[in-house]
């Protein structure tokens, strides 16, 4: 009888551990999804800023050319 009780306790403990690990897994998957969205948003911002930089450089080059013509 003692062996049976010990096994029941062990099963209960393992079931609790499994539930905790499953919850942790779900949390990690959710966190991973959130981080992927954040990375994607940051990549979009970088592309936008790179485009703005190219435009600003182009405008600066035009302004310099106009300035040199006026001199």
PDB file of N, CA, C, O and CB in Angstrom:
ATOM      1  N   UNK A   1       0.817  -1.195   0.000  1.00  0.00           N
ATOM      2  CA  UNK A   1       0.000   0.000   0.000  1.00  0.00           C
ATOM      3  C   UNK A   1       0.861   1.259   0.000  1.00  0.00           C
ATOM      4  O   UNK A   1       0.505   2.237  -0.658  1.00  0.00           O
ATOM      5  CB  UNK A   1      -0.930  -0.002   1.199  1.00  0.00           C
ATOM      6  N   UNK A   2       1.960   1.262   0.704  1.00  0.00           N
ATOM      7  CA  UNK A   2       2.843   2.426   0.768  1.00  0.00           C
ATOM      8  C   UNK A   2       3.431   2.707  -0.612  1.00  0.00           C
ATOM      9  O   UNK A   2       3.596   3.863  -1.003  1.00  0.00           O
ATOM     10  CB  UNK A   2       3.972   2.203   1.806  1.00  0.00           C
ATOM     11  N   UNK A   3       3.744   1.649  -1.340  1.00  0.00           N
ATOM     12  CA  UNK A   3       4.299   1.814  -2.692  1.00  0.00           C
ATOM     13  C   UNK A   3       3.274   2.484  -3.604  1.00  0.00           C
ATOM     14  O   UNK A   3       3.623   3.345  -4.412  1.00  0.00           O
ATOM     15  CB  UNK A   3       4.728   0.444  -3.282  1.00  0.00           C
ATOM     16  N   UNK A   4       2.027   2.090  -3.475  1.00  0.00           N
ATOM     17  CA  UNK A   4       0.950   2.665  -4.276  1.00  0.00           C
ATOM     18  C   UNK A   4       0.795   4.164  -3.972  1.00  0.00           C
ATOM     19  O   UNK A   4       0.638   4.965  -4.894  1.00  0.00           O
ATOM     20  CB  UNK A   4      -0.379   1.919  -4.007  1.00  0.00           C
ATOM     21  N   UNK A   5       0.836   4.535  -2.726  1.00  0.00           N
ATOM     22  CA  UNK A   5       0.715   5.939  -2.322  1.00  0.00           C
ATOM     23  C   UNK A   5       1.904   6.750  -2.843  1.00  0.00           C
ATOM     24  O   UNK A   5       1.738   7.875  -3.315  1.00  0.00           O
ATOM     25  CB  UNK A   5       0.620   6.054  -0.782  1.00  0.00           C
ATOM     26  N   UNK A   6       3.084   6.180  -2.755  1.00  0.00           N
ATOM     27  CA  UNK A   6       4.279   6.854  -3.253  1.00  0.00           C
ATOM     28  C   UNK A   6       4.179   7.100  -4.752  1.00  0.00           C
ATOM     29  O   UNK A   6       4.541   8.172  -5.236  1.00  0.00           O
ATOM     30  CB  UNK A   6       5.530   6.029  -2.935  1.00  0.00           C
ATOM     31  N   UNK A   7       3.691   6.110  -5.481  1.00  0.00           N
ATOM     32  CA  UNK A   7       3.541   6.258  -6.922  1.00  0.00           C
ATOM     33  C   UNK A   7       2.485   7.308  -7.275  1.00  0.00           C
ATOM     34  O   UNK A   7       2.654   8.056  -8.238  1.00  0.00           O
ATOM     35  CB  UNK A   7       3.174   4.919  -7.547  1.00  0.00           C
ATOM     36  N   UNK A   8       1.407   7.366  -6.507  1.00  0.00           N
ATOM     37  CA  UNK A   8       0.373   8.369  -6.752  1.00  0.00           C
ATOM     38  C   UNK A   8       0.920   9.783  -6.530  1.00  0.00           C
ATOM     39  O   UNK A   8       0.610  10.705  -7.284  1.00  0.00           O
ATOM     40  CB  UNK A   8      -0.843   8.120  -5.839  1.00  0.00           C
ATOM     41  N   UNK A   9       1.730   9.936  -5.495  1.00  0.00           N
ATOM     42  CA  UNK A   9       2.353  11.232  -5.216  1.00  0.00           C
ATOM     43  C   UNK A   9       3.300  11.610  -6.354  1.00  0.00           C
ATOM     44  O   UNK A   9       3.316  12.755  -6.806  1.00  0.00           O
ATOM     45  CB  UNK A   9       3.117  11.197  -3.864  1.00  0.00           C
ATOM     46  N   UNK A  10       4.080  10.644  -6.807  1.00  0.00           N
ATOM     47  CA  UNK A  10       5.026  10.893  -7.897  1.00  0.00           C
ATOM     48  C   UNK A  10       4.275  11.292  -9.169  1.00  0.00           C
ATOM     49  O   UNK A  10       4.698  12.209  -9.874  1.00  0.00           O
ATOM     50  CB  UNK A  10       5.900   9.639  -8.157  1.00  0.00           C
ATOM     51  N   UNK A  11       3.176  10.621  -9.464  1.00  0.00           N
ATOM     52  CA  UNK A  11       2.381  10.946 -10.651  1.00  0.00           C
ATOM     53  C   UNK A  11       1.818  12.359 -10.528  1.00  0.00           C
ATOM     54  O   UNK A  11       1.864  13.134 -11.484  1.00  0.00           O
ATOM     55  CB  UNK A  11       1.233   9.920 -10.845  1.00  0.00           C
ATOM     56  N   UNK A  12       1.297  12.687  -9.374  1.00  0.00           N
ATOM     57  CA  UNK A  12       0.743  14.022  -9.151  1.00  0.00           C
ATOM     58  C   UNK A  12       1.815  15.094  -9.334  1.00  0.00           C
ATOM     59  O   UNK A  12       1.577  16.112  -9.985  1.00  0.00           O
ATOM     60  CB  UNK A  12       0.129  14.120  -7.745  1.00  0.00           C
ATOM     61  N   UNK A  13       2.989  14.864  -8.762  1.00  0.00           N
ATOM     62  CA  UNK A  13       4.087  15.825  -8.881  1.00  0.00           C
ATOM     63  C   UNK A  13       4.510  15.986 -10.339  1.00  0.00           C
ATOM     64  O   UNK A  13       4.777  17.098 -10.795  1.00  0.00           O
ATOM     65  CB  UNK A  13       5.287  15.381  -8.027  1.00  0.00           C
ATOM     66  N   UNK A  14       4.570  14.876 -11.062  1.00  0.00           N
ATOM     67  CA  UNK A  14       4.975  14.955 -12.469  1.00  0.00           C
ATOM     68  C   UNK A  14       3.913  15.654 -13.307  1.00  0.00           C
ATOM     69  O   UNK A  14       4.249  16.401 -14.226  1.00  0.00           O
ATOM     70  CB  UNK A  14       5.243  13.553 -13.028  1.00  0.00           C
ATOM     71  N   UNK A  15       2.650  15.428 -13.010  1.00  0.00           N
ATOM     72  CA  UNK A  15       1.578  16.109 -13.735  1.00  0.00           C
ATOM     73  C   UNK A  15       1.658  17.619 -13.505  1.00  0.00           C
ATOM     74  O   UNK A  15       1.481  18.404 -14.436  1.00  0.00           O
ATOM     75  CB  UNK A  15       0.197  15.569 -13.295  1.00  0.00           C
ATOM     76  N   UNK A  16       1.927  18.022 -12.255  1.00  0.00           N
ATOM     77  CA  UNK A  16       2.076  19.445 -11.952  1.00  0.00           C
ATOM     78  C   UNK A  16       3.252  20.045 -12.707  1.00  0.00           C
ATOM     79  O   UNK A  16       3.167  21.155 -13.232  1.00  0.00           O
ATOM     80  CB  UNK A  16       2.257  19.657 -10.449  1.00  0.00           C
ATOM     81  N   UNK A  17       4.347  19.302 -12.755  1.00  0.00           N
ATOM     82  CA  UNK A  17       5.525  19.779 -13.467  1.00  0.00           C
ATOM     83  C   UNK A  17       5.228  19.927 -14.961  1.00  0.00           C
ATOM     84  O   UNK A  17       5.651  20.894 -15.593  1.00  0.00           O
ATOM     85  CB  UNK A  17       6.709  18.823 -13.247  1.00  0.00           C
ATOM     86  N   UNK A  18       4.502  18.966 -15.512  1.00  0.00           N
ATOM     87  CA  UNK A  18       4.130  19.025 -16.924  1.00  0.00           C
ATOM     88  C   UNK A  18       3.266  20.253 -17.195  1.00  0.00           C
ATOM     89  O   UNK A  18       3.482  20.950 -18.186  1.00  0.00           O
ATOM     90  CB  UNK A  18       3.385  17.742 -17.342  1.00  0.00           C
ATOM     91  N   UNK A  19       2.296  20.526 -16.334  1.00  0.00           N
ATOM     92  CA  UNK A  19       1.430  21.695 -16.506  1.00  0.00           C
ATOM     93  C   UNK A  19       2.247  22.988 -16.438  1.00  0.00           C
ATOM     94  O   UNK A  19       2.012  23.911 -17.218  1.00  0.00           O
ATOM     95  CB  UNK A  19       0.320  21.707 -15.431  1.00  0.00           C
ATOM     96  N   UNK A  20       3.187  23.057 -15.526  1.00  0.00           N
ATOM     97  CA  UNK A  20       4.030  24.246 -15.415  1.00  0.00           C
ATOM     98  C   UNK A  20       4.888  24.425 -16.666  1.00  0.00           C
ATOM     99  O   UNK A  20       5.035  25.538 -17.171  1.00  0.00           O
ATOM    100  CB  UNK A  20       4.923  24.155 -14.169  1.00  0.00           C
ATOM    101  N   UNK A  21       5.451  23.327 -17.161  1.00  0.00           N
ATOM    102  CA  UNK A  21       6.280  23.404 -18.366  1.00  0.00           C
ATOM    103  C   UNK A  21       5.452  23.791 -19.586  1.00  0.00           C
ATOM    104  O   UNK A  21       5.916  24.549 -20.438  1.00  0.00           O
ATOM    105  CB  UNK A  21       6.981  22.068 -18.615  1.00  0.00           C
ATOM    106  N   UNK A  22       4.240  23.279 -19.672  1.00  0.00           N
ATOM    107  CA  UNK A  22       3.360  23.646 -20.781  1.00  0.00           C
ATOM    108  C   UNK A  22       3.014  25.132 -20.725  1.00  0.00           C
ATOM    109  O   UNK A  22       2.991  25.806 -21.754  1.00  0.00           O
ATOM    110  CB  UNK A  22       2.074  22.799 -20.753  1.00  0.00           C
ATOM    111  N   UNK A  23       2.749  25.637 -19.533  1.00  0.00           N
ATOM    112  CA  UNK A  23       2.445  27.060 -19.369  1.00  0.00           C
ATOM    113  C   UNK A  23       3.663  27.908 -19.752  1.00  0.00           C
ATOM    114  O   UNK A  23       3.527  28.934 -20.417  1.00  0.00           O
ATOM    115  CB  UNK A  23       2.013  27.361 -17.908  1.00  0.00           C
ATOM    116  N   UNK A  24       4.847  27.471 -19.329  1.00  0.00           N
ATOM    117  CA  UNK A  24       6.072  28.190 -19.665  1.00  0.00           C
ATOM    118  C   UNK A  24       6.298  28.176 -21.173  1.00  0.00           C
ATOM    119  O   UNK A  24       6.716  29.180 -21.750  1.00  0.00           O
ATOM    120  CB  UNK A  24       7.280  27.572 -18.936  1.00  0.00           C
ATOM    121  N   UNK A  25       6.024  27.047 -21.805  1.00  0.00           N
ATOM    122  CA  UNK A  25       6.168  26.932 -23.261  1.00  0.00           C
ATOM    123  C   UNK A  25       5.235  27.908 -23.969  1.00  0.00           C
ATOM    124  O   UNK A  25       5.651  28.605 -24.894  1.00  0.00           O
ATOM    125  CB  UNK A  25       5.879  25.487 -23.724  1.00  0.00           C
ATOM    126  N   UNK A  26       3.976  27.961 -23.537  1.00  0.00           N
ATOM    127  CA  UNK A  26       3.018  28.887 -24.144  1.00  0.00           C
ATOM    128  C   UNK A  26       3.483  30.329 -23.982  1.00  0.00           C
ATOM    129  O   UNK A  26       3.379  31.133 -24.908  1.00  0.00           O
ATOM    130  CB  UNK A  26       1.625  28.707 -23.521  1.00  0.00           C
ATOM    131  N   UNK A  27       3.991  30.643 -22.809  1.00  0.00           N
ATOM    132  CA  UNK A  27       4.489  31.995 -22.538  1.00  0.00           C
ATOM    133  C   UNK A  27       5.681  32.328 -23.434  1.00  0.00           C
ATOM    134  O   UNK A  27       5.770  33.434 -23.967  1.00  0.00           O
ATOM    135  CB  UNK A  27       4.886  32.135 -21.057  1.00  0.00           C
ATOM    136  N   UNK A  28       6.587  31.382 -23.597  1.00  0.00           N
ATOM    137  CA  UNK A  28       7.754  31.610 -24.453  1.00  0.00           C
ATOM    138  C   UNK A  28       7.347  31.781 -25.913  1.00  0.00           C
ATOM    139  O   UNK A  28       7.903  32.622 -26.618  1.00  0.00           O
ATOM    140  CB  UNK A  28       8.745  30.450 -24.320  1.00  0.00           C
ATOM    141  N   UNK A  29       6.388  30.995 -26.364  1.00  0.00           N
ATOM    142  CA  UNK A  29       5.917  31.123 -27.739  1.00  0.00           C
ATOM    143  C   UNK A  29       5.260  32.483 -27.963  1.00  0.00           C
ATOM    144  O   UNK A  29       5.472  33.111 -29.000  1.00  0.00           O
ATOM    145  CB  UNK A  29       4.932  29.996 -28.074  1.00  0.00           C
ATOM    146  N   UNK A  30       4.473  32.935 -27.008  1.00  0.00           N
ATOM    147  CA  UNK A  30       3.831  34.245 -27.113  1.00  0.00           C
ATOM    148  C   UNK A  30       4.891  35.344 -27.130  1.00  0.00           C
ATOM    149  O   UNK A  30       4.802  36.288 -27.915  1.00  0.00           O
ATOM    150  CB  UNK A  30       2.839  34.467 -25.944  1.00  0.00           C
ATOM    151  N   UNK A  31       5.879  35.218 -26.273  1.00  0.00           N
ATOM    152  CA  UNK A  31       6.961  36.198 -26.207  1.00  0.00           C
ATOM    153  C   UNK A  31       7.746  36.214 -27.516  1.00  0.00           C
ATOM    154  O   UNK A  31       8.125  37.277 -28.009  1.00  0.00           O
ATOM    155  CB  UNK A  31       7.899  35.890 -25.025  1.00  0.00           C
ATOM    156  N   UNK A  32       7.982  35.049 -28.063  1.00  0.00           N
ATOM    157  CA  UNK A  32       8.715  34.946 -29.325  1.00  0.00           C
ATOM    158  C   UNK A  32       7.940  35.642 -30.442  1.00  0.00           C
ATOM    159  O   UNK A  32       8.522  36.357 -31.258  1.00  0.00           O
ATOM    160  CB  UNK A  32       8.972  33.465 -29.688  1.00  0.00           C
ATOM    161  N   UNK A  33       6.628  35.430 -30.473  1.00  0.00           N
ATOM    162  CA  UNK A  33       5.802  36.085 -31.482  1.00  0.00           C
ATOM    163  C   UNK A  33       5.849  37.590 -31.343  1.00  0.00           C
ATOM    164  O   UNK A  33       5.931  38.315 -32.335  1.00  0.00           O
ATOM    165  CB  UNK A  33       4.368  35.604 -31.387  1.00  0.00           C
ATOM    166  N   UNK A  34       5.799  38.054 -30.114  1.00  0.00           N
ATOM    167  CA  UNK A  34       5.860  39.491 -29.845  1.00  0.00           C
ATOM    168  C   UNK A  34       7.197  40.062 -30.296  1.00  0.00           C
ATOM    169  O   UNK A  34       7.246  41.152 -30.866  1.00  0.00           O
ATOM    170  CB  UNK A  34       5.640  39.772 -28.351  1.00  0.00           C
ATOM    171  N   UNK A  35       8.265  39.343 -30.049  1.00  0.00           N
ATOM    172  CA  UNK A  35       9.593  39.817 -30.436  1.00  0.00           C
ATOM    173  C   UNK A  35       9.745  39.839 -31.952  1.00  0.00           C
ATOM    174  O   UNK A  35      10.409  40.722 -32.494  1.00  0.00           O
ATOM    175  CB  UNK A  35      10.679  38.936 -29.812  1.00  0.00           C
ATOM    176  N   UNK A  36       9.136  38.875 -32.639  1.00  0.00           N
ATOM    177  CA  UNK A  36       9.195  38.874 -34.104  1.00  0.00           C
ATOM    178  C   UNK A  36       8.493  40.107 -34.665  1.00  0.00           C
ATOM    179  O   UNK A  36       8.968  40.721 -35.621  1.00  0.00           O
ATOM    180  CB  UNK A  36       8.556  37.587 -34.675  1.00  0.00           C
ATOM    181  N   UNK A  37       7.366  40.463 -34.067  1.00  0.00           N
ATOM    182  CA  UNK A  37       6.635  41.659 -34.501  1.00  0.00           C
ATOM    183  C   UNK A  37       7.484  42.897 -34.250  1.00  0.00           C
ATOM    184  O   UNK A  37       7.553  43.784 -35.101  1.00  0.00           O
ATOM    185  CB  UNK A  37       5.273  41.777 -33.763  1.00  0.00           C
ATOM    186  N   UNK A  38       8.128  42.966 -33.095  1.00  0.00           N
ATOM    187  CA  UNK A  38       8.977  44.109 -32.765  1.00  0.00           C
ATOM    188  C   UNK A  38      10.130  44.222 -33.759  1.00  0.00           C
ATOM    189  O   UNK A  38      10.432  45.318 -34.233  1.00  0.00           O
ATOM    190  CB  UNK A  38       9.518  43.984 -31.328  1.00  0.00           C
ATOM    191  N   UNK A  39      10.768  43.116 -34.073  1.00  0.00           N
ATOM    192  CA  UNK A  39      11.881  43.127 -35.029  1.00  0.00           C
ATOM    193  C   UNK A  39      11.380  43.580 -36.399  1.00  0.00           C
ATOM    194  O   UNK A  39      12.035  44.376 -37.072  1.00  0.00           O
ATOM    195  CB  UNK A  39      12.541  41.718 -35.128  1.00  0.00           C
ATOM    196  N   UNK A  40      10.236  43.080 -36.804  1.00  0.00           N
ATOM    197  CA  UNK A  40       9.671  43.470 -38.090  1.00  0.00           C
ATOM    198  C   UNK A  40       9.392  44.971 -38.133  1.00  0.00           C
ATOM    199  O   UNK A  40       9.683  45.632 -39.130  1.00  0.00           O
ATOM    200  CB  UNK A  40       8.386  42.687 -38.366  1.00  0.00           C
ATOM    201  N   UNK A  41       8.833  45.499 -37.059  1.00  0.00           N
ATOM    202  CA  UNK A  41       8.562  46.942 -36.996  1.00  0.00           C
ATOM    203  C   UNK A  41       9.854  47.746 -37.058  1.00  0.00           C
ATOM    204  O   UNK A  41       9.918  48.769 -37.739  1.00  0.00           O
ATOM    205  CB  UNK A  41       7.791  47.290 -35.714  1.00  0.00           C
ATOM    206  N   UNK A  42      10.873  47.294 -36.359  1.00  0.00           N
ATOM    207  CA  UNK A  42      12.160  47.994 -36.376  1.00  0.00           C
ATOM    208  C   UNK A  42      12.794  47.948 -37.768  1.00  0.00           C
ATOM    209  O   UNK A  42      13.386  48.929 -38.217  1.00  0.00           O
ATOM    210  CB  UNK A  42      13.116  47.379 -35.340  1.00  0.00           C
ATOM    211  N   UNK A  43      12.670  46.821 -38.438  1.00  0.00           N
ATOM    212  CA  UNK A  43      13.203  46.717 -39.797  1.00  0.00           C
ATOM    213  C   UNK A  43      12.485  47.682 -40.732  1.00  0.00           C
ATOM    214  O   UNK A  43      13.111  48.299 -41.593  1.00  0.00           O
ATOM    215  CB  UNK A  43      13.073  45.276 -40.319  1.00  0.00           C
ATOM    216  N   UNK A  44      11.175  47.813 -40.564  1.00  0.00           N
ATOM    217  CA  UNK A  44      10.405  48.763 -41.378  1.00  0.00           C
ATOM    218  C   UNK A  44      10.860  50.187 -41.111  1.00  0.00           C
ATOM    219  O   UNK A  44      10.992  50.984 -42.040  1.00  0.00           O
ATOM    220  CB  UNK A  44       8.897  48.629 -41.094  1.00  0.00           C
ATOM    221  N   UNK A  45      11.101  50.512 -39.844  1.00  0.00           N
ATOM    222  CA  UNK A  45      11.570  51.848 -39.493  1.00  0.00           C
ATOM    223  C   UNK A  45      12.941  52.128 -40.110  1.00  0.00           C
ATOM    224  O   UNK A  45      13.200  53.234 -40.585  1.00  0.00           O
ATOM    225  CB  UNK A  45      11.633  52.007 -37.968  1.00  0.00           C
ATOM    226  N   UNK A  46      13.810  51.127 -40.101  1.00  0.00           N
ATOM    227  CA  UNK A  46      15.143  51.293 -40.681  1.00  0.00           C
ATOM    228  C   UNK A  46      15.018  51.572 -42.182  1.00  0.00           C
ATOM    229  O   UNK A  46      15.692  52.456 -42.712  1.00  0.00           O
ATOM    230  CB  UNK A  46      16.018  50.027 -40.428  1.00  0.00           C
ATOM    231  N   UNK A  47      14.153  50.815 -42.861  1.00  0.00           N
ATOM    232  CA  UNK A  47      13.966  51.032 -44.296  1.00  0.00           C
ATOM    233  C   UNK A  47      13.452  52.443 -44.565  1.00  0.00           C
ATOM    234  O   UNK A  47      13.925  53.108 -45.487  1.00  0.00           O
ATOM    235  CB  UNK A  47      12.992  49.992 -44.878  1.00  0.00           C
ATOM    236  N   UNK A  48      12.493  52.903 -43.774  1.00  0.00           N
ATOM    237  CA  UNK A  48      11.943  54.239 -43.938  1.00  0.00           C
ATOM    238  C   UNK A  48      13.022  55.297 -43.711  1.00  0.00           C
ATOM    239  O   UNK A  48      13.139  56.248 -44.484  1.00  0.00           O
ATOM    240  CB  UNK A  48      10.768  54.457 -42.975  1.00  0.00           C
ATOM    241  N   UNK A  49      13.805  55.127 -42.650  1.00  0.00           N
ATOM    242  CA  UNK A  49      14.863  56.094 -42.347  1.00  0.00           C
ATOM    243  C   UNK A  49      15.952  56.095 -43.416  1.00  0.00           C
ATOM    244  O   UNK A  49      16.510  57.145 -43.736  1.00  0.00           O
ATOM    245  CB  UNK A  49      15.479  55.790 -40.984  1.00  0.00           C
ATOM    246  N   UNK A  50      16.255  54.920 -43.969  1.00  0.00           N
ATOM    247  CA  UNK A  50      17.246  54.858 -45.043  1.00  0.00           C
ATOM    248  C   UNK A  50      16.735  55.617 -46.269  1.00  0.00           C
ATOM    249  O   UNK A  50      17.493  56.331 -46.926  1.00  0.00           O
ATOM    250  CB  UNK A  50      17.566  53.384 -45.411  1.00  0.00           C
ATOM    251  N   UNK A  51      15.465  55.459 -46.565  1.00  0.00           N
ATOM    252  CA  UNK A  51      14.861  56.173 -47.683  1.00  0.00           C
ATOM    253  C   UNK A  51      14.900  57.679 -47.452  1.00  0.00           C
ATOM    254  O   UNK A  51      15.209  58.448 -48.363  1.00  0.00           O
ATOM    255  CB  UNK A  51      13.420  55.708 -47.896  1.00  0.00           C
ATOM    256  N   UNK A  52      14.585  58.092 -46.231  1.00  0.00           N
ATOM    257  CA  UNK A  52      14.624  59.520 -45.900  1.00  0.00           C
ATOM    258  C   UNK A  52      16.048  60.064 -45.998  1.00  0.00           C
ATOM    259  O   UNK A  52      16.256  61.198 -46.430  1.00  0.00           O
ATOM    260  CB  UNK A  52      14.064  59.760 -44.487  1.00  0.00           C
ATOM    261  N   UNK A  53      17.015  59.262 -45.602  1.00  0.00           N
ATOM    262  CA  UNK A  53      18.416  59.676 -45.685  1.00  0.00           C
ATOM    263  C   UNK A  53      18.833  59.865 -47.139  1.00  0.00           C
ATOM    264  O   UNK A  53      19.511  60.837 -47.470  1.00  0.00           O
ATOM    265  CB  UNK A  53      19.328  58.643 -45.000  1.00  0.00           C
ATOM    266  N   UNK A  54      18.437  58.953 -47.992  1.00  0.00           N
ATOM    267  CA  UNK A  54      18.769  59.070 -49.422  1.00  0.00           C
ATOM    268  C   UNK A  54      18.159  60.350 -49.995  1.00  0.00           C
ATOM    269  O   UNK A  54      18.812  61.080 -50.741  1.00  0.00           O
ATOM    270  CB  UNK A  54      18.259  57.827 -50.213  1.00  0.00           C
ATOM    271  N   UNK A  55      16.906  60.610 -49.636  1.00  0.00           N
ATOM    272  CA  UNK A  55      16.233  61.830 -50.102  1.00  0.00           C
ATOM    273  C   UNK A  55      16.950  63.077 -49.592  1.00  0.00           C
ATOM    274  O   UNK A  55      17.177  64.018 -50.353  1.00  0.00           O
ATOM    275  CB  UNK A  55      14.762  61.844 -49.643  1.00  0.00           C
ATOM    276  N   UNK A  56      17.304  63.088 -48.316  1.00  0.00           N
ATOM    277  CA  UNK A  56      17.990  64.243 -47.732  1.00  0.00           C
ATOM    278  C   UNK A  56      19.345  64.463 -48.396  1.00  0.00           C
ATOM    279  O   UNK A  56      19.721  65.605 -48.660  1.00  0.00           O
ATOM    280  CB  UNK A  56      18.169  64.054 -46.217  1.00  0.00           C
ATOM    281  N   UNK A  57      20.073  63.404 -48.667  1.00  0.00           N
ATOM    282  CA  UNK A  57      21.380  63.536 -49.332  1.00  0.00           C
ATOM    283  C   UNK A  57      21.210  64.105 -50.737  1.00  0.00           C
ATOM    284  O   UNK A  57      21.981  64.957 -51.180  1.00  0.00           O
ATOM    285  CB  UNK A  57      22.101  62.168 -49.395  1.00  0.00           C
ATOM    286  N   UNK A  58      20.188  63.615 -51.422  1.00  0.00           N
ATOM    287  CA  UNK A  58      19.918  64.096 -52.773  1.00  0.00           C
ATOM    288  C   UNK A  58      19.573  65.585 -52.761  1.00  0.00           C
ATOM    289  O   UNK A  58      20.068  66.353 -53.586  1.00  0.00           O
ATOM    290  CB  UNK A  58      18.777  63.292 -53.410  1.00  0.00           C
ATOM    291  N   UNK A  59      18.726  65.977 -51.824  1.00  0.00           N
ATOM    292  CA  UNK A  59      18.358  67.391 -51.711  1.00  0.00           C
ATOM    293  C   UNK A  59      19.570  68.248 -51.354  1.00  0.00           C
ATOM    294  O   UNK A  59      19.714  69.362 -51.858  1.00  0.00           O
ATOM    295  CB  UNK A  59      17.256  67.575 -50.657  1.00  0.00           C
ATOM    296  N   UNK A  60      20.430  67.737 -50.495  1.00  0.00           N
ATOM    297  CA  UNK A  60      21.645  68.466 -50.124  1.00  0.00           C
ATOM    298  C   UNK A  60      22.552  68.649 -51.341  1.00  0.00           C
ATOM    299  O   UNK A  60      23.116  69.724 -51.546  1.00  0.00           O
ATOM    300  CB  UNK A  60      22.402  67.724 -49.000  1.00  0.00           C
ATOM    301  N   UNK A  61      22.685  67.617 -52.128  1.00  0.00           N
ATOM    302  CA  UNK A  61      23.510  67.703 -53.334  1.00  0.00           C
ATOM    303  C   UNK A  61      22.948  68.753 -54.284  1.00  0.00           C
ATOM    304  O   UNK A  61      23.700  69.535 -54.867  1.00  0.00           O
ATOM    305  CB  UNK A  61      23.592  66.332 -54.038  1.00  0.00           C
ATOM    306  N   UNK A  62      21.616  68.772 -54.442  1.00  0.00           N
ATOM    307  CA  UNK A  62      20.980  69.772 -55.295  1.00  0.00           C
ATOM    308  C   UNK A  62      21.215  71.183 -54.754  1.00  0.00           C
ATOM    309  O   UNK A  62      21.520  72.102 -55.514  1.00  0.00           O
ATOM    310  CB  UNK A  62      19.476  69.493 -55.413  1.00  0.00           C
ATOM    311  N   UNK A  63      21.072  71.345 -53.451  1.00  0.00           N
ATOM    312  CA  UNK A  63      21.280  72.660 -52.838  1.00  0.00           C
ATOM    313  C   UNK A  63      22.724  73.127 -53.018  1.00  0.00           C
ATOM    314  O   UNK A  63      22.969  74.306 -53.271  1.00  0.00           O
ATOM    315  CB  UNK A  63      20.922  72.615 -51.342  1.00  0.00           C
ATOM    316  N   UNK A  64      23.657  72.223 -52.890  1.00  0.00           N
ATOM    317  CA  UNK A  64      25.068  72.575 -53.077  1.00  0.00           C
ATOM    318  C   UNK A  64      25.320  73.003 -54.519  1.00  0.00           C
ATOM    319  O   UNK A  64      26.051  73.958 -54.781  1.00  0.00           O
ATOM    320  CB  UNK A  64      25.983  71.385 -52.704  1.00  0.00           C
ATOM    321  N   UNK A  65      24.706  72.282 -55.443  1.00  0.00           N
ATOM    322  CA  UNK A  65      24.884  72.623 -56.855  1.00  0.00           C
ATOM    323  C   UNK A  65      24.318  74.013 -57.143  1.00  0.00           C
ATOM    324  O   UNK A  65      24.944  74.818 -57.833  1.00  0.00           O
ATOM    325  CB  UNK A  65      24.204  71.569 -57.758  1.00  0.00           C
ATOM    326  N   UNK A  66      23.129  74.283 -56.607  1.00  0.00           N
ATOM    327  CA  UNK A  66      22.538  75.610 -56.791  1.00  0.00           C
ATOM    328  C   UNK A  66      23.392  76.698 -56.165  1.00  0.00           C
ATOM    329  O   UNK A  66      23.580  77.764 -56.750  1.00  0.00           O
ATOM    330  CB  UNK A  66      21.140  75.651 -56.197  1.00  0.00           C
ATOM    331  N   UNK A  67      23.900  76.428 -54.992  1.00  0.00           N
ATOM    332  CA  UNK A  67      24.763  77.394 -54.299  1.00  0.00           C
ATOM    333  C   UNK A  67      26.005  77.696 -55.130  1.00  0.00           C
ATOM    334  O   UNK A  67      26.406  78.850 -55.278  1.00  0.00           O
ATOM    335  CB  UNK A  67      25.171  76.859 -52.908  1.00  0.00           C
ATOM    336  N   UNK A  68      26.614  76.625 -55.676  1.00  0.00           N
ATOM    337  CA  UNK A  68      27.815  76.803 -56.481  1.00  0.00           C
ATOM    338  C   UNK A  68      27.524  77.582 -57.754  1.00  0.00           C
ATOM    339  O   UNK A  68      28.381  78.323 -58.237  1.00  0.00           O
ATOM    340  CB  UNK A  68      28.421  75.454 -56.826  1.00  0.00           C
ATOM    341  N   UNK A  69      26.324  77.425 -58.302  1.00  0.00           N
ATOM    342  CA  UNK A  69      25.953  78.177 -59.499  1.00  0.00           C
ATOM    343  C   UNK A  69      25.778  79.672 -59.181  1.00  0.00           C
ATOM    344  O   UNK A  69      26.105  80.535 -59.996  1.00  0.00           O
ATOM    345  CB  UNK A  69      24.655  77.605 -60.104  1.00  0.00           C
ATOM    346  N   UNK A  70      25.268  79.949 -58.006  1.00  0.00           N
ATOM    347  CA  UNK A  70      25.007  81.323 -57.597  1.00  0.00           C
ATOM    348  C   UNK A  70      26.310  82.054 -57.280  1.00  0.00           C
ATOM    349  O   UNK A  70      26.419  83.258 -57.512  1.00  0.00           O
ATOM    350  CB  UNK A  70      24.077  81.349 -56.382  1.00  0.00           C
ATOM    351  N   UNK A  71      27.296  81.332 -56.753  1.00  0.00           N
ATOM    352  CA  UNK A  71      28.569  81.964 -56.351  1.00  0.00           C
ATOM    353  C   UNK A  71      29.209  82.704 -57.452  1.00  0.00           C
ATOM    354  O   UNK A  71      30.278  83.285 -57.266  1.00  0.00           O
ATOM    355  CB  UNK A  71      29.526  80.957 -55.841  1.00  0.00           C
TER     356      UNK A  71
END
